[in-house]
C-alpha cells in the first residue's frame, strides 16, 4: 500500500462531506455482506422420482438410504432424511452433496442449516455425523475442508452454522451432509450458504482522525488541534492514590517525548505557567470535572458512566489548554487516558485533538484466553489488551511445566511462584484480572487418572490455589475442556463409578463445588469459574451433552460458567440448561485468519449474536477471545482492534465500520513521520 499526503485549504468546510463519503462507502460495502443464498433448492421442496433436485446422493451400502420426506420437516413441505443402518467403510461417507459451486480464494463462506439426529454411533476412531465444506482448485482437486461434527442424538430441529475463509487457489466449493463410517439417522432442511468477498482495501476517500478504538459511546469531534507544549498534571486529592494511572501517564509522556511535564497540587500558582493542564478528577465530587461534563453533555448524568466508564474533554484556549479526565474510579480514568493517548499526534511536536467523549462498556468482562504462546510474550499481550480497554485473561494450559493441567498434582517451585508473582503485578498495573484455571487430567486415560470423588485430589487443587492466593491471586477456576478428545470423557476409576453412577457430569459438578467450598472457607474474597467438558459448541447441543451440562445447574450462583460459542441460540440453550450467567469464549475467530494477504490484514471480527435481545443481555456477562498466535497474527492488528470494538459495546458493533477504522488507525500510525502539518491533513490510501 502507498500513502499520499494532500494539503487542504479548508478542512472544516469539507468535514461533513468526508463523513458522508465514508458513510456511503460503509453502506455500499455493507450491501455485499447481506448476500443471497446460493444453494439451489435449499429447502428440498423440488424434485421428482423420490429425489430432491440439485442434490447428489452418495451411498456404498445397500442397507443405507437417502429419503426425500414430507412427514418430519422444519419448514415447507419437504426435507431430507439419511438412514445409515450399517457403517460405511472406514473413512467413507454416506449422504448428500451439492454440485460444485464456483468461488474464489479469500471469500468468507457462511453456512447455516436445520438438522436433527438420532442415535449416531461411531464405527471407530473419529467417525461421526458431519456437515462438511470442501474447497477445490481449478482441477477440482481437494485443497482443504471445514466441518462440524456431532454424535449421539439431537431430539429437536436445531440450527447449525459455521463459517470459513476460502484458502489460496480455491476455485470450487462443495457442501455435504454425511454420516461417515457410522450408523444413525440425520434429518436436514433449510440450508443457506452465502459468500462474501474479502473486505475491500482498495478505495480512495478521506479518512478523518483521530481514530479511537474501541469506539466511544458518545463523542463530539471538533477537527481542531493544539500543541501540548509544557504539561501541568493536577490530580484532585479527593481521589487518593492513583499509582497505576500515574505510572501509565509518566510512561506515555516519556515515550511521546513530552519531556516538560510535572505533577502539581491543585492550588499551586506555578500551574498557570504551563501551556497545557491535565486535570484528573471524580465525576461526583470534582467541581471542575462535573461542570465540564455538564457543559459538554447536558443530556447525560454521571450514572451513564458506570464503574468502568470515563469522561474526556480536550479544550484549546489561548491562556491555557485544558484536558479534563474524569471517572468514578482509577480504572475508569485509566481507560479514559487510553482514549487520550489515541488523540495524540506526533508531528514536529506532540499535538492533541479537540475531542469530547463520554463512554462506558456494555460487557463487564472483556479479555483474551492466554495460552503458552502469549504467556511467553505476556507483557506485550497485557499492554495491548489494556490499551484496548480489556480487563480479563483466562489462563490455562501448558506453561509452567504443565502445572495447571497434566502435572496438576505437582507442587509449584519457588521459581514458578516468582514468575506468577511478576505476572500478577503486570496484570494489576493494567487493571486486568488474571483468572487462573486448573484442568485436572492425566497424560493418558491409563496413567493415574483423576479421582473426582477423592478428598486427596480435592485437597491438592485447593492447596495449590491457596499458594497462589497467598501471593495475591483472587480469581480461580476449573476447566474440564476437551477431555472427550483425550479419551477421558468417561469416569475411569471404580471409586468414581460407584459414587456417581458413571455420570461424569455429576463427578465434575461435585469436584467443582467441593474445591470451591473448601477454598472459600480459607479465602473469603475469591471469585470462581468453571469450563465444562462440553463447552465448545458452535451450533447444537446433543441429548448427551444436555444431560452432562444439567449437572452444573445446582452449583452455587457464585460460580461463573465459561462456554465457547458464537451463536445466540446456543447461548440461550446453555443458559436454560445451566441456569447461570455466562462468559462467552470465542475459540473460532482464529479460523478466519487468511494467510494469503501477507499476514497484513485479517477479516473483521464476525458477529452472529443478537446483542439487542434482552434474553442475550441477561444471559451474558462477559466475552473473551482466542487471539491469533504471535507468529501468524496480522501486522495491522485488525484482529485485536475489531474484537475490542465488539467487546466494548457489542450491540453497537458493525464489523465493516470497525474494519475501516482499524485500517485507518494502522495506516495513520505507520505514516506519522510524514505529518508535518496536522491542521492541513488529508490522507488517501489505496491498494
N, C-alpha and C positions, 0 to 999 in steps of 0.2 A: 504494500500500500504506500501511496505517496500523499503527503500532506502539503497543502499550499496555503499560504497566508495572504490575505487580501485586506486592504485598508477600506474602512467605511467612512463616509462623510457624516452620516447621521444615523447612528445605530438605534437611537431611540425611535426614530420615525419608522424604522423597518422591524422593530421588535415584534409588533403584532403580526406582521407578515411572516416572520420567522416561525412564530408559534403555529400559525395557520399552516405553513408548509409542512412542518413536522407532523402536525395532526393529520393532514391529508396523507402523508407517507404512511403513518401508522394505520389509517383506515384502509388504504388501498392494499397494504400488505396483509392486514387482518383478514381481508376477503379470501386470501389464499389459505388461511388457516381453516376457515369453515368450508372444507372440501365436501363434495358429494360422495356418496357410497359408490365404489367402483365394482362391487360384486354384482354379477348378473344373477338374477333370481335369488336374492338374499334370503327370502322367507320360504323358499322351496314351494311357491304357490303354483308354478307352472311345470308341466311335464306330460309325459304320455307313456303308455306301456309299463306303468308302475315305476317310472324313473323320473327324477327331477331334472329339468333342463339345466345345462351349463355346469353340471357337476359330474365328475368321473368317479366311478366306484372301483375299488381295488380289493380283491379278496382271493386268497390262495387255498382256502379250506372250504369244502362244500357245505360244511355244517354252519358256517358263518353267513350272515345275511345283512344287506343294506335295505331297509324298509322305508318306503315313502308312505307316511301315515297321516291320518286325519283325526284319530281318537285322542291324541295327547299332544297338544301344541301349545306354544307360548302365546302366539297371536296369529291371526289369519285362520286359514283352514288346513294348512299342511305343515309338516315337519319331517325330519329325518331321524330314523332310529337305527342304531348299529347294534347288532346282537352277535357277540362272539361266544359261541358255545365251546370252542376249543381254541387254544392259544396258537397263533401263527408261529412259524419257526423263529428261532432266536434272531432278534434284530429286524424282523419283518413286521410290516404294519398292515392292518385291515381297516378300511374306512372310505372316506370321500375326499376328493381334491377338486380345486378349481382348475381351470385351464391356466396356461402360462400367461401372466399379466405383464406387459411391458412396463418397465420402470428404470430409473437411472440411479446411480450412486448418490449418496448424501441426501437422500429423501427420508423424511420421517414417515413411518408407516404405523397407523393406529388401527388396532383390531378390537372389535367387541362382538360378542355373540351370547346367546342364551343357551344354557346346557342343563341337562340333568344326567345323573349316572346311578347305576345300581350294581353293587357287588363286584366292583372291578378288582380282580385279583391278579397279582403279578405272576408271570410264568417263570420268574427268576431274574436275578440281577436288578437292573434299574427299570425294567419294562413296566409301563403303566398306560393309562389313557393319556392322550396328548392332543394339544392344539398346536400346530406347527406352521411357522412361516419359513419357507425355503427361498434362498436367494441364489440366482444362477447368472453365469456370464453369458456372452453373446452366443456361445455354442451350446447353451443350456447345460453346462457343467456346473455341478453344485459348488457354491462358494462357502456358505455357512447357513445356519438356521437358528431361529429363535423359537423357543417352545414354552408352553405352560403344561405342567404335568399334574395329574391327580389320580388318586386311587380311592378305594372304598366306595361309599355311596353319597350322593347328593340328592336328597329327597325332593326338594322343590326346585322349580326353574330358577336358575341363578345366572346373573350376568357376569361374564368373564371379560377381561380386557387387558391388553398389554401393548407395548409399542417397541419399535426397533428402528435404528438408523441403517439404511442400506449401505453395505460396505463397498469398497473400491471395486470397480469393474462390474458392478451389478447391472444387468440388462433385463432380467425377468424375475418375477416373484410368483410363488405358488402357495396357496393356503390349503392345509389339510386338517381334518378331524379324524383321528385314528385311534385304534386300540392296538398297541404294539406288544406282541408276544404276551398277551394277557387275555383273560376271559372277563365277561361282564357285558353291561348294556350302557349305551350312551345315546341321549337324545340331543338334537341340535336344531336351533331355529333362530331366525332374525339375525343374520350375520351382517356385520358392517365393517368395511375396510376403506379407510381414507388415506390419502398420501399428501404430503406437504413438502415443497422444496425446502432446501436449507434456507434459513432466514437470510435474505439477500444482504450482502455487504456492499454491493455496487449501487451507490446512489450519490446524488450530488445536491446537497441542500445545506442550509445554515443549521448549525447546532449551537444553541446558546448555553452559556456556562454561568455559574458553577453547576456541576452535576453532583447532587447529594444522594448517596446510597447508604442505607435504604431510603426510599422516597418518603419525605416528611408528609404528615397528615395534612397540615396547613402550612402554606408558605407564601410570602409576599416577596417578589423578586423585582428589585428596582433597576437592575442592569447599570449600576454605578459602582465605582471603585474608589478606594482611598489607600494611600500608603500608610503602613502601620508605624514606621519610624520607631521612636522610643516607646516602650510599653510599661505602664504602671499597672500592677496587678493588685486588686483590692478584694479581699475575701471578708464578707460580713462575719464578725466574731461570733455571732449567734450560731453559726454553723458548727463551731467546734473544729476538731481536727479534720482536715481534708487531705490526708497524707498521700493517698493514691492519686487523687486528682492533681495535687501539686506536683508530684513526681512526673505524671503524664505531661503536664504543662511545660515543665522545665525541659524534659527530653525533646519535646516537639519544637520548642522555641530555639533550642541549640541546633537541632537538626536543620531548621529552617533559616538559620543564620540571622535570627533576630537576637543579636547579642546584647543590645541595650534594653534589658528588662530588669524589673525589681519588684519585690513584694512589699506592700505598704499597709499600715494600719489605716482605717477609713478617714481619720481626721488629720493625717499628715499633710502639711502645707506643700510639700515638695511634689505631690501628685500632679498638680496643675502644670508643672514644668515639662511633663511628658506629653508627646504628641497624641498618644492613644491610651485609653484606660480600659482594662478588662475588669468589669465589675461582676463579682460572683455572689449570688445570694439565694435566699429562700423565697418561694412563691407565696408563702403565708405570712412572713414576718419582715422581709427586707423591703423597705418602703420604695426605694428607687426601682427595684426589680418589679414590684407589684404595679407601680404607676406606669412603667413602660409596657408591661404586659397588657394592662387595661387599655392603653392608648393604641397599641398595635392590633389587639384582638378584642375589641369591645364586646363581642358576642360570645366570648368564651370565659370560663372560670378556671380556677386552679384545679378544680375537680376533674377537668378534662385531661389533665396531665398524667395523673396516676403515679404509682411509686417508681416507675422506671422512665417516666416522661421528662421532657425538658422544654425550656423556652430560650430561644436565642434571637437576639436582635443586634445588628451592627449598624451604627449610626455615624454618618460623616458630618463633621462640624468644623468650622474654621478655627474655633477656640481649642477644642479637644475632641477627637473621635472617641466614641464610647461603644464598647462591646458588652451587652448585657447577657449574662448567662445564669439562668435560674432553674431550679428543680426542687423536688421535695426531699431529696436525699443525695448523698455523694454519687451514687450510681447514676441517677438521672442526669446530674450535672456532668458526669464523665461522658455520658452519651451525647450530651449537648456539645461538649468540646470535640467529639469525633466529627460532628457536622461542621463545626467551625474550622477544623483542620482541612476539610474539603472545600471550604470557601476561601482558601488562601491561594494566591497565585505567586509563584516565584519568578518574577521577571527581573528587571535590573535591581529591584528591591522588593521585599515582601509586600504584597498588596492584598487587601481584603475586599470582598464583595459586600455591597449593601444588601442585606437579606434579613427577613424576619421569619422565624419558624416556631410553630407550636406543634409538638409531636409526642406520641406515646405508642408503645407497641400494642398489638392486639393479643398476641400469644405471650403468656407468662414465661415460657421456657423456649429458648431458641439456641440451637447449637449443632454440634457435629458428633459423630461416632468416631472415636480415635483408635486406630489400630497401630500395629508396630511401626508401619512406615511413617506415620505422622508423629508418633511418640518420640522417634529419634530426631524429629525436627519440631519439637513441641513449642519452642519459643516463637518460631515463625507462624505456626498454626494459631497459637493463642493470641499473638498480636494482631494477626489478620482477622480472627474472629471478633476480637474486641473492637477493632476499628469499624466493623460492620454491625456492631451493637448486639452481638451474640453473647449468651451468658451461661452456656451449659455444655459440658462434654461428658459423653458416656464412655468410660474407659473399661476395656476388657480385652483379653486376647493373649498374644504370645510374647509381649515384652516382659522384662524382669524374669527371664528364665522360666516362663510359663507358670509363675507363682499364682496366677489368677485362674488357671484352667487345669491342665493335666497334672501339674505339680502343686495343686492347691493345698495338699496336706503338708508340704514342706514349709518350715519357718522362713520368715524374711531374714536376710543377713543384715548386718549393720549398714553395709554399703547400699543395699537396696532401700532401706528405710531412709537413708540420707538422700537418695535420688527422689523418693516420694515426697520428702520434706521440701526439697527445692522446687519440685513440680507444683506442689500446693501453693507455695509462696508466689510463684509466677502466675498461677490462676487467680489467686486472691487480688493481686495487684491490678488485674484487668477485669475484676468483677465477674469472673467466670467460676461457676460451680463445677468441680470435677466429681462425677458420680462413679465411684469405684465398685465395679461388679465382679463377683466371683462366679465362675462357671464350673461347679464340681462335676468332674467326669474323669474317665481313665483313658490311657493311651489306646486301649482296645477293650472290647467287651469282656475278654477273659483275664485282663490284667488288673486285679484288685479293684473291681467295680465299686461304685458308690453304694453305701447302705443308707438310704434315706431315713430309715427308722432308727438309726443308731445315735444314741446320745453322744458318743465319742466323736462321730463325724460332725454333728451339730456344734459340739464344743470347739472343734478345730477351726471351723469357719468363724465362729464368734470371737475366739481368741485372736485370730489374725485381723479381723475388723477392729477389735479393741486396740490393737497396736497402732493401727492407722488413725483411730480416733484420738489416741494419746498425742499424736503429732499434729492434730488439727483437723482431720477429715470429719465431715458430718453427714455426707451423703453416700449411702451404700446400696448394694443390690445383689440379686442372684440372677443368673441367666442360664436357662436350660435350652438355649437356641441350638438348632442343628444337631441335637442328639440323634435324631432319626437318620442323619446322614453318616453317622459313625457306628451304627449298629447298637445304639444304647437307648432306643425308643421304648424298650420294654424293661420291666424290672428284672434284675439279673441275680439277685440274691434270694435265698429261701426265706430269710427273715422278712424282707420287704414283701415278698409274695404272700406270706402268711398274714402280715399286718394290713396290707392294702388290697387284698383280693385281686392282685395282678392289675390294679388300676394305677397306672403311672401318674395320671393327673392328680389323684389323691396323695400320692407319695410326694410329688413336687409341691403341692399346696401345703402339706403337713411340714415338710422341711423348711419351706419359706416362712411359715408362721412361727415355727419353733425358733429359727435363727433370729427373726425379728423380735419376738418377745424377750428372748434372753439378752439380746444386745440392748434393747430398750430399757431393761432393768438396770443395766450397767451404765448406759449413756442415754439420758433422757431426751437430749436435744438432737436426735438423729432424724434423718429422712431416709426412706427406704423404697426401693422399687424392685420389680421382678420382670424378666423377659421370659414368657412361657416357651415351651418347646415348639409349639405351633404358633409362631409369631409372624412368620414371613409368608403372608397370604395376600396375594395381589387381587384375586378375583372371586374366590369362593371358599366356603368353609364346609368340609365334608361332615357327615354324621359322626365319624370317629373323632375328628378334631373338635367338634362341638361338645362331645362327651368329655374330652380332656379339658377343654377350656372352662366348662361349667364348674369344675372342681375349684377354680380360683375365685368364684363368686363370693364364698363365705369369708374370704380374707378380710382383715381389718381395712377400713377405709383409708387408713394412714399409709397403706402400701400401694404405691402407684404402679401402673401397668404400662409397659412399653411394647408396642407392636409395630410390625413392619408392613405397611400397605400404602397404596396411593389412590384408593378409590373410596368414595363416600359410603357406598353400600356395604363394604366390608367393615369400615369404621363403625357404622351403626350396628352391624351384626355382632362385632366384638363387644361393643358397649352393652348391647342387650344381653349377651351371654355372661359377661364378666361382671356387669353392673358397677363399673367404676370408670372414672375419667381416664383418658388415655393420652400418652405421649406418642406421637407418630414418628417412626424411624423410617426414612426413605432410603431403602437399600437398592433402589432401581435406577437412580439418577446416573450413576457411572456407566450404565449400559448404553446411554445415548451419546457417550463420548465418540466423536468422529476423529479418527487418526489420519484422515486424508486431507486435512487442511493445514498441514504442518504444525498441528497442535496449537495454532494461534487462537482459534476460536472454538467454542463449543456451542451446542444448542442452548437456548434459554431454558431455564427450569420449567418443566411442564406442570400443569395443574389439572388434575381430574376430580378435584374435590369441590363440592358446592359449599363454599365458606359463608355464603349468605343464609344458609339453612340454620335455623335456631337449634335444630337437633344436633347438627355438627358442632356448633359453637358450644353447646352444653356438654358435648362428649369429649372434646379435645382441649387439653391444657397446654400442650407444647409440641414442638416439632424439631427433630434433628435429622441431619442428612449425612450420608457417607460421601466424603469428598473423593475426587479422583486422587489416586496415589501421586505423590510428588513428581515422580519421573515421567508421568504421562498426562499431567494436567495442562490445561490451556494457558498459554503465557499471558493472555489478556485477562485472565481470572474472571471471565464472564460467568463461569460455573459458580464461583463463590458469590459474585455480586448479585446475580439474579436470584439465587436461593435466599440470600439475606433479605433482598427486597420482598420476596414471598413471605418469609418467616415473620418479618416485622408487622405486616398487615396483609394477610393472605386474601381477605375479601376485596382488597383494592388492587390486587396484583393482576397485571396484564402482561403476559410473557413477552410479547413483541416490543411493547414500550420499554420494558425492563432491559431487553436485549440491546435496543438502540442506546439507551442511557449508558449501559456498561461499555459498549463500543466507544461512545464519545469520551467516557472517562479514561479509557485505555489510550486512545489516540491523543487526547489532550495532555495526559501525563507524559507521554513519550515525546511531546513536542515543546515542553515548557522552555527549553533553552532558546527557542526562537521567539519567545514572547517579549518583544521589546516595548510594545505599546498596548497594554490591555484595553485602553479606552477605545481603540480603533481596531478591534479584533473580530474577524470573521474567519471561521475555519471550514474548509471544504475538503472532503477526502473521498476517494473512490478506489475501488479495487480493479 
